[in-house]
């Protein structure tokens, strides 16, 4: 009879230990999922902001070309961008 009691006690301790371990790791898993979802949300916000900026730039370019065509200003689309040389003043850091 004493062996059954000790065995039942040991089984209860093991089940309790496993249960606490599972509950603790479940909490950690939930926290990790929340952290991951925040990272994904931040990444999506950045991508959406980039796309909105691109779209705004495209609309602005279209508007500028439309305004330029209304006043008969020739568009120079084939001219490469020019580099402007900036000379530093005496005493300025590089």
C-alpha distances in whole Angstrom, upper triangle without the diagonal:
4,5,5,6,9,10,11,12,14,15,17,19,20,21,23,24,26,27,29,30,31,33,35,36,37,39,41,42,43,45,46,48,49,51,52,54,56,57,58,60,62,63,64,66,67,68,70,72,73,74,76,78,79,80,82,84,85,86,88,89,90,92,94,95,96,98,100,101,102,104,105,104,103,100,99,96,97,98,95,94,96,95,96,97,95,97,96,98,98,95,93,90,89
4,5,5,6,8,10,11,12,14,15,17,18,20,21,22,24,25,27,28,30,31,33,34,36,37,39,40,42,44,45,46,48,49,51,52,54,55,57,58,60,61,62,64,66,67,68,70,72,73,74,76,78,79,80,82,83,85,86,88,89,91,92,94,95,97,98,100,101,103,104,103,102,98,98,95,96,96,94,92,94,93,94,94,93,95,93,95,96,93,90,87,86
4,5,5,6,8,10,10,12,14,15,16,18,20,21,22,24,25,27,28,30,31,33,34,36,37,38,40,42,43,44,46,48,49,50,52,53,55,56,58,59,60,62,64,65,66,68,70,71,72,74,76,77,79,80,81,83,85,86,87,89,90,92,93,95,96,98,99,101,102,101,100,96,96,92,93,94,91,90,92,90,92,92,91,93,91,93,94,91,88,85,85
4,6,5,6,8,10,10,12,14,15,16,18,20,21,22,24,25,26,28,30,31,32,34,36,37,38,40,41,43,45,46,47,49,51,52,53,55,57,58,59,61,62,63,65,67,68,69,71,73,74,75,77,79,79,81,83,84,85,87,89,90,91,93,95,96,97,99,100,99,98,95,94,91,92,93,90,89,91,90,91,92,91,92,91,93,94,91,88,85,84
4,5,5,6,9,10,10,12,14,15,16,18,20,21,22,24,26,27,28,30,31,33,35,36,37,39,40,42,43,45,46,48,49,51,52,54,55,57,58,60,61,62,64,66,67,68,70,72,73,74,76,78,79,80,82,83,85,86,88,89,90,92,94,95,96,99,100,98,98,94,94,90,92,92,90,88,90,89,90,91,89,91,89,91,92,89,87,83,83
4,5,5,6,8,10,11,12,14,15,16,18,20,21,22,24,26,27,28,30,32,33,34,36,38,39,40,42,43,45,46,48,49,51,52,54,55,56,58,60,61,62,64,66,67,68,70,72,73,74,76,77,79,81,82,83,85,86,88,89,91,92,94,95,97,98,97,96,92,92,89,90,90,88,86,88,87,88,88,87,89,87,89,90,87,84,81,80
4,5,5,6,9,10,10,12,14,15,16,18,20,21,22,24,25,27,28,30,31,32,34,36,37,38,40,42,43,44,46,48,49,50,52,53,55,57,58,59,60,62,64,65,67,68,70,71,73,74,75,77,79,80,81,83,85,86,87,89,90,92,93,95,96,95,94,90,90,87,88,88,86,84,86,85,86,87,86,88,86,88,89,86,83,80,79
4,5,5,6,9,10,10,12,14,15,16,18,20,21,22,24,26,26,28,30,31,33,35,36,37,39,40,41,43,45,46,47,49,51,52,53,55,57,58,59,61,63,63,65,67,68,69,71,73,74,75,77,79,80,81,83,84,85,87,89,90,92,94,95,93,93,89,89,86,87,87,85,83,85,84,86,86,85,87,85,87,88,86,83,80,79
4,5,5,6,9,10,10,12,14,15,16,18,20,21,22,24,25,27,29,30,31,33,34,36,38,39,40,42,44,45,46,48,50,51,52,54,56,57,58,60,62,63,64,66,67,68,70,72,73,74,76,78,79,80,82,84,85,86,88,89,91,93,94,92,92,88,88,85,86,86,84,82,84,83,84,85,83,85,83,85,86,83,80,77,77
4,5,5,6,9,10,10,12,14,15,16,18,20,21,22,24,26,27,28,30,32,33,34,36,37,39,40,42,43,45,46,48,49,51,52,54,55,56,58,60,61,62,64,66,67,69,70,71,73,75,76,77,79,81,82,83,85,86,88,89,91,92,91,90,86,86,83,84,84,82,80,82,81,82,82,81,83,81,83,84,81,78,75,75
4,5,5,6,8,10,11,12,14,15,16,18,20,21,22,24,26,26,28,30,31,32,34,36,37,38,41,42,43,44,46,47,49,51,52,53,55,57,58,59,61,63,64,65,67,68,69,71,73,74,75,77,79,80,81,83,84,86,87,89,90,89,88,85,84,81,82,83,80,79,81,79,81,81,80,82,81,83,84,81,78,75,74
4,5,5,6,8,10,10,12,14,15,16,18,20,21,22,24,25,27,29,30,31,33,35,36,37,39,41,42,43,45,46,47,49,51,52,53,55,57,58,59,61,63,64,65,67,68,70,71,73,74,75,77,79,80,82,83,85,86,88,89,88,87,84,83,80,81,82,79,78,80,79,80,81,79,81,80,82,83,80,77,74,73
4,6,5,6,9,10,10,12,14,15,16,18,20,21,22,24,26,27,28,30,32,33,34,36,38,39,40,42,44,45,46,48,50,51,52,54,56,57,58,60,61,63,64,66,67,69,70,72,73,74,76,78,79,80,82,84,85,87,88,86,86,82,82,79,80,80,78,76,78,77,78,78,77,79,77,79,80,77,74,71,71
4,5,5,6,8,10,10,12,14,15,16,18,20,21,22,24,26,27,28,30,31,32,34,36,37,38,40,42,43,44,46,48,49,50,52,54,55,56,58,59,61,62,64,65,67,68,70,71,73,74,76,77,79,80,82,83,85,86,84,84,80,80,77,78,78,75,74,76,75,76,77,75,77,76,78,79,76,73,70,69
4,5,5,6,9,10,10,12,14,15,16,18,20,21,22,24,25,27,28,30,31,32,35,36,37,39,41,42,43,45,46,47,49,51,52,53,55,57,58,59,61,63,64,65,67,68,69,71,73,74,75,77,79,80,81,84,84,83,82,79,78,75,76,77,75,73,75,74,75,76,75,77,76,78,79,76,73,70,69
4,5,5,6,8,10,10,12,14,15,17,18,20,21,23,24,26,27,29,30,31,33,35,36,37,39,41,42,43,45,46,48,49,51,52,54,56,57,58,60,61,63,64,66,67,69,70,72,73,74,76,78,79,80,82,84,82,82,78,78,75,76,76,74,72,74,73,74,75,74,76,74,76,77,74,71,68,68
4,5,5,6,9,10,11,12,14,16,17,18,20,21,22,24,26,27,28,30,32,33,34,36,38,39,40,42,44,45,46,48,50,51,52,54,56,57,58,60,61,63,64,66,67,69,70,72,73,75,76,78,79,81,82,81,80,76,76,73,74,74,72,70,72,71,72,72,71,73,71,73,74,72,69,66,65
4,5,5,6,9,10,10,12,14,15,16,18,20,21,22,24,26,26,28,30,31,32,34,36,37,38,40,42,43,44,46,48,49,50,52,53,55,56,58,59,61,62,64,65,67,68,70,71,73,74,76,77,79,80,78,78,74,74,71,72,72,70,68,70,69,70,71,70,72,71,73,74,71,68,65,64
4,5,5,6,9,10,10,12,14,15,16,18,20,21,23,24,26,27,29,30,31,33,35,36,37,39,41,42,43,45,47,48,49,51,52,53,55,57,58,59,61,63,64,65,67,69,70,71,73,74,76,78,79,77,77,73,73,70,71,72,69,68,70,69,70,71,70,72,71,73,74,71,68,65,65
4,5,5,6,8,10,11,12,14,15,17,18,20,21,23,24,26,27,29,30,32,33,35,36,38,39,41,42,44,45,47,48,50,51,52,54,56,57,58,60,62,63,64,66,68,69,70,72,73,75,77,78,76,76,72,72,69,70,71,68,66,68,67,68,69,68,70,68,70,71,68,65,63,62
4,6,5,6,8,10,11,12,14,15,16,18,20,21,22,24,26,27,28,30,32,33,34,36,38,39,40,42,44,45,46,48,49,51,52,54,55,57,58,60,61,63,64,66,67,69,70,72,73,75,76,74,74,70,70,67,68,68,66,64,66,65,66,67,65,67,66,68,69,66,63,60,60
4,5,5,6,9,10,10,12,14,15,16,18,20,21,22,24,26,26,28,30,31,32,34,36,37,38,40,42,43,44,46,48,49,50,52,53,55,56,58,59,61,62,64,65,67,68,70,71,73,74,73,72,68,68,65,66,67,64,63,65,64,65,66,65,67,66,68,69,67,64,61,60
4,6,5,6,9,10,11,12,14,15,17,19,20,21,23,25,26,27,29,30,31,33,35,36,37,39,41,42,43,45,47,48,49,51,52,54,55,57,58,59,61,63,64,65,67,69,70,72,73,72,71,68,68,65,66,67,64,62,65,63,65,66,64,67,65,67,68,66,63,60,59
4,5,5,6,9,10,11,13,14,16,17,19,20,21,23,25,26,27,29,30,32,34,35,36,38,40,41,42,44,46,47,48,50,51,53,54,56,57,59,60,62,63,64,66,68,69,71,72,70,70,67,66,63,65,65,62,61,63,61,62,63,62,64,62,64,65,63,60,57,56
4,5,5,6,9,10,10,12,14,15,16,18,20,21,22,24,26,27,28,30,32,33,34,36,37,39,40,42,43,45,46,48,49,51,52,54,55,57,58,60,61,63,64,66,67,69,70,68,68,64,64,61,62,62,60,58,60,59,60,61,60,62,61,63,64,62,59,56,55
4,5,5,6,9,10,10,12,14,15,16,18,20,21,22,24,26,27,28,30,31,33,34,36,37,39,41,42,43,45,46,48,49,51,52,53,55,57,58,59,61,63,64,65,67,68,67,67,63,63,60,61,62,59,58,60,59,60,61,60,62,61,63,65,62,59,56,56
4,5,5,6,9,10,11,12,14,15,17,19,20,21,23,25,26,27,29,30,31,33,35,36,37,39,41,42,43,45,47,48,49,51,52,54,55,57,58,60,61,63,64,66,67,66,65,62,62,59,60,61,58,57,59,58,59,60,58,61,59,61,63,60,57,54,54
4,5,5,6,9,10,10,12,14,15,17,18,20,21,23,24,26,27,29,30,32,33,35,36,38,39,41,42,44,45,47,48,50,51,52,54,56,57,58,60,61,63,65,66,64,64,60,60,57,58,58,56,54,56,55,56,57,56,58,56,59,60,57,54,51,51
4,5,5,6,9,10,10,12,14,15,16,18,20,21,22,24,26,27,28,30,32,33,34,36,37,39,40,42,43,45,46,48,49,51,52,54,55,57,58,60,61,63,64,62,62,58,58,55,56,57,54,53,55,54,55,56,55,58,57,59,60,58,55,52,51
4,5,5,6,9,10,10,12,14,15,16,18,20,21,22,24,26,27,28,30,31,33,35,36,37,39,41,42,43,45,46,48,49,51,52,53,55,57,58,59,62,63,61,61,57,57,54,56,56,54,52,55,54,55,56,55,57,56,58,60,58,55,52,51
4,5,5,6,9,10,11,13,14,15,17,19,20,21,23,25,26,27,29,30,31,33,35,36,37,39,41,42,43,45,47,48,49,51,52,54,55,57,58,60,61,60,59,56,56,53,54,55,52,50,53,51,52,53,52,55,53,55,57,55,51,49,48
4,5,5,6,9,10,11,12,14,15,17,18,20,21,23,24,26,27,29,30,32,33,35,36,38,39,41,42,44,45,47,48,50,51,52,54,55,57,59,60,58,58,54,54,51,52,52,50,48,50,49,50,51,50,53,52,54,55,53,50,47,46
4,5,5,6,9,10,10,12,14,15,16,18,20,21,22,24,26,27,28,30,31,33,34,36,37,39,40,42,43,45,46,48,49,51,52,54,55,57,58,56,56,52,52,49,51,51,49,47,50,49,50,52,51,53,52,55,56,54,51,48,47
4,5,5,6,9,10,10,12,14,15,16,18,20,21,22,24,26,27,29,30,31,33,35,36,37,39,41,42,43,45,46,48,49,51,52,54,56,57,55,55,51,51,49,50,51,48,47,49,48,49,50,49,52,51,53,55,53,49,47,46
4,5,5,6,9,10,11,12,14,15,17,19,20,21,23,25,26,27,29,30,32,33,35,36,38,39,41,42,43,45,47,48,49,51,53,54,56,54,53,50,50,47,48,49,46,44,46,45,46,47,46,49,48,50,51,49,46,43,43
4,5,5,6,9,10,11,12,14,15,17,18,20,21,23,24,26,27,29,30,32,33,35,36,38,39,41,42,44,45,46,48,49,51,53,54,52,52,48,48,45,46,47,44,43,45,44,45,47,46,48,47,50,52,50,46,44,42
4,5,5,6,9,10,10,12,14,15,16,18,20,21,22,24,26,27,28,30,31,33,34,36,37,39,40,42,43,45,46,48,49,51,52,51,50,47,47,44,46,46,44,42,45,44,45,47,46,49,48,51,52,51,47,45,44
4,5,5,6,9,10,10,12,14,15,16,18,20,21,22,24,26,27,29,30,31,33,35,36,37,39,41,42,43,45,46,48,50,51,49,49,45,45,43,44,45,43,41,43,42,43,45,44,46,45,47,49,48,44,42,41
4,5,5,6,9,10,11,12,14,15,17,19,20,21,23,24,26,27,29,30,32,33,35,36,37,39,41,42,43,45,47,48,49,48,47,44,43,40,42,42,40,38,40,39,41,42,41,44,43,45,47,45,42,39,38
4,5,5,6,9,10,11,12,14,15,16,18,20,21,22,24,26,27,29,30,32,33,34,36,37,39,40,42,43,45,47,48,46,46,42,42,39,41,41,39,37,40,39,41,42,42,45,44,47,49,47,44,41,40
4,5,5,6,9,10,10,12,14,15,16,18,20,21,22,24,26,27,28,30,31,33,34,36,37,39,40,42,43,45,46,45,45,41,41,38,40,41,39,37,40,39,40,42,42,44,44,46,48,47,43,41,40
4,5,5,6,9,10,11,12,14,15,17,18,20,21,23,24,26,27,29,30,31,33,35,36,37,39,41,42,44,45,43,43,39,39,37,39,39,37,35,37,36,37,39,38,41,40,43,45,43,40,37,36
4,5,5,6,9,10,11,12,14,15,17,18,20,21,23,25,26,27,29,30,32,33,35,36,37,39,41,43,43,42,41,38,37,34,36,36,34,33,35,34,36,38,37,40,40,42,44,43,39,37,36
4,5,5,6,8,10,11,12,14,15,16,18,20,21,22,24,26,27,28,30,31,33,34,36,37,39,41,42,40,40,36,36,34,36,36,34,33,35,35,37,39,38,42,41,44,47,45,42,40,38
4,6,5,6,9,10,10,12,14,15,16,18,20,21,22,24,26,27,28,30,31,33,34,36,37,39,40,39,39,35,36,33,35,36,34,32,34,34,35,37,37,40,40,42,44,43,40,38,37
4,5,5,6,9,10,11,12,14,15,16,18,20,21,23,24,26,27,29,30,31,33,35,36,38,39,37,37,33,33,31,32,33,31,29,31,31,32,34,33,36,36,39,41,40,36,34,33
4,5,5,6,9,10,11,12,14,15,17,18,20,21,23,24,26,27,29,30,31,33,35,37,37,36,35,32,31,29,31,31,29,28,31,31,32,34,34,37,38,40,43,42,38,36,35
4,5,5,6,9,10,10,12,14,15,16,18,20,21,22,24,26,27,28,30,31,33,35,36,35,34,31,31,29,31,32,30,29,32,32,33,36,36,39,39,42,44,44,40,38,37
4,5,5,6,9,10,10,12,14,15,16,18,20,21,22,24,26,27,28,30,31,33,34,33,33,29,30,27,30,30,29,27,29,29,30,33,32,36,36,38,41,40,37,35,34
4,5,5,6,9,10,11,12,14,15,16,18,20,21,22,24,26,27,28,30,32,33,31,31,27,27,24,27,27,25,24,26,27,28,30,30,34,34,37,40,39,35,34,32
4,5,5,6,9,10,10,12,14,15,16,18,20,21,22,24,26,27,29,31,31,30,29,26,26,24,26,27,26,24,27,28,30,32,33,36,37,40,43,42,38,37,35
4,5,5,6,9,10,11,12,14,15,16,18,20,21,22,24,26,27,29,30,29,29,26,26,24,27,28,27,25,28,29,30,33,33,36,37,39,42,42,38,37,36
4,5,5,6,9,10,10,12,14,15,16,18,20,21,22,24,26,27,28,27,27,23,24,22,24,25,24,22,24,25,26,29,29,32,33,36,39,38,35,34,32
4,5,5,6,9,10,10,12,14,15,16,18,20,21,22,24,26,27,25,25,21,22,19,22,22,21,20,23,24,26,29,29,33,34,36,40,40,36,35,33
4,5,5,6,9,10,11,12,14,15,16,18,20,21,23,25,26,24,24,21,22,20,23,24,23,22,25,27,28,31,32,35,37,39,43,43,39,38,36
4,5,5,6,9,10,10,12,14,15,16,18,20,21,23,24,23,23,20,22,20,23,23,23,22,24,26,27,30,30,34,35,37,40,41,37,36,35
4,5,5,6,9,10,10,12,14,15,16,18,20,21,22,21,21,17,18,16,19,20,19,18,21,22,23,27,27,31,32,34,38,38,35,34,32
4,5,5,6,9,10,11,12,14,15,16,18,20,21,20,19,16,17,15,18,19,19,19,22,24,25,29,29,33,35,37,41,41,38,37,35
4,5,5,6,9,10,10,12,14,15,16,19,20,19,19,17,19,17,20,21,22,21,24,26,27,31,31,35,36,39,42,43,39,39,37
4,5,5,6,9,10,10,12,14,15,17,18,17,18,15,17,16,19,20,20,19,22,23,24,28,28,32,33,36,39,40,36,36,35
4,5,5,6,8,10,10,12,14,16,16,15,15,12,13,12,16,16,17,16,19,21,23,26,27,31,33,35,39,40,36,36,34
4,5,5,6,9,10,10,12,15,15,14,15,12,14,13,17,18,19,19,22,25,26,30,31,34,36,39,43,44,40,40,38
4,5,5,6,8,10,11,13,14,14,15,13,16,15,19,20,21,21,23,26,26,30,31,35,36,39,42,43,40,40,39
4,5,5,6,9,10,11,12,11,12,10,13,13,17,17,18,18,20,23,23,27,28,31,33,36,39,40,37,38,36
4,5,5,6,9,10,10,9,10,8,11,11,14,15,17,17,20,23,24,28,29,33,35,37,41,43,39,40,38
4,5,5,6,9,10,10,11,11,14,14,18,19,21,21,24,27,28,31,33,36,38,41,44,46,42,43,41
4,5,5,7,9,9,11,11,14,15,19,20,22,21,23,26,27,30,31,35,37,39,42,44,41,42,40
4,5,5,6,5,8,8,11,12,16,16,19,19,21,24,24,28,29,33,35,37,41,43,40,40,39
4,5,5,6,8,8,12,13,16,18,21,21,23,26,27,31,33,36,39,41,44,46,43,44,42
4,6,8,10,12,15,17,20,21,24,24,26,29,30,33,35,38,40,42,46,48,45,46,44
4,6,9,11,15,17,20,20,23,23,25,28,28,31,33,36,38,40,44,46,43,44,43
4,6,9,12,15,17,18,21,22,24,27,27,31,33,36,39,41,44,46,44,45,43
4,6,9,12,15,15,18,18,20,23,24,27,29,32,35,37,41,43,40,41,39
4,6,9,11,12,15,17,18,22,23,26,29,32,35,37,41,43,40,41,39
4,6,9,10,13,14,16,19,21,25,27,30,33,35,39,41,38,39,37
4,6,6,9,11,13,16,18,22,24,28,31,33,37,39,36,36,34
4,6,8,10,13,16,19,22,25,28,31,34,38,40,37,36,34
4,6,9,12,16,18,22,25,28,31,34,37,39,37,36,34
4,7,9,12,15,18,21,24,28,31,34,36,33,33,30
4,6,10,13,16,19,22,25,28,32,33,31,30,27
4,7,10,13,16,19,22,25,28,30,27,27,24
4,6,10,13,16,19,22,25,27,25,25,22
4,6,9,13,16,19,22,24,21,21,18
4,6,10,13,16,19,21,19,19,17
4,6,10,13,16,18,16,16,14
4,6,10,13,15,12,13,11
4,7,10,12,10,12,10
4,7,8,7,8,8
4,6,6,9,10
4,6,9,10
4,7,9
4,6
4
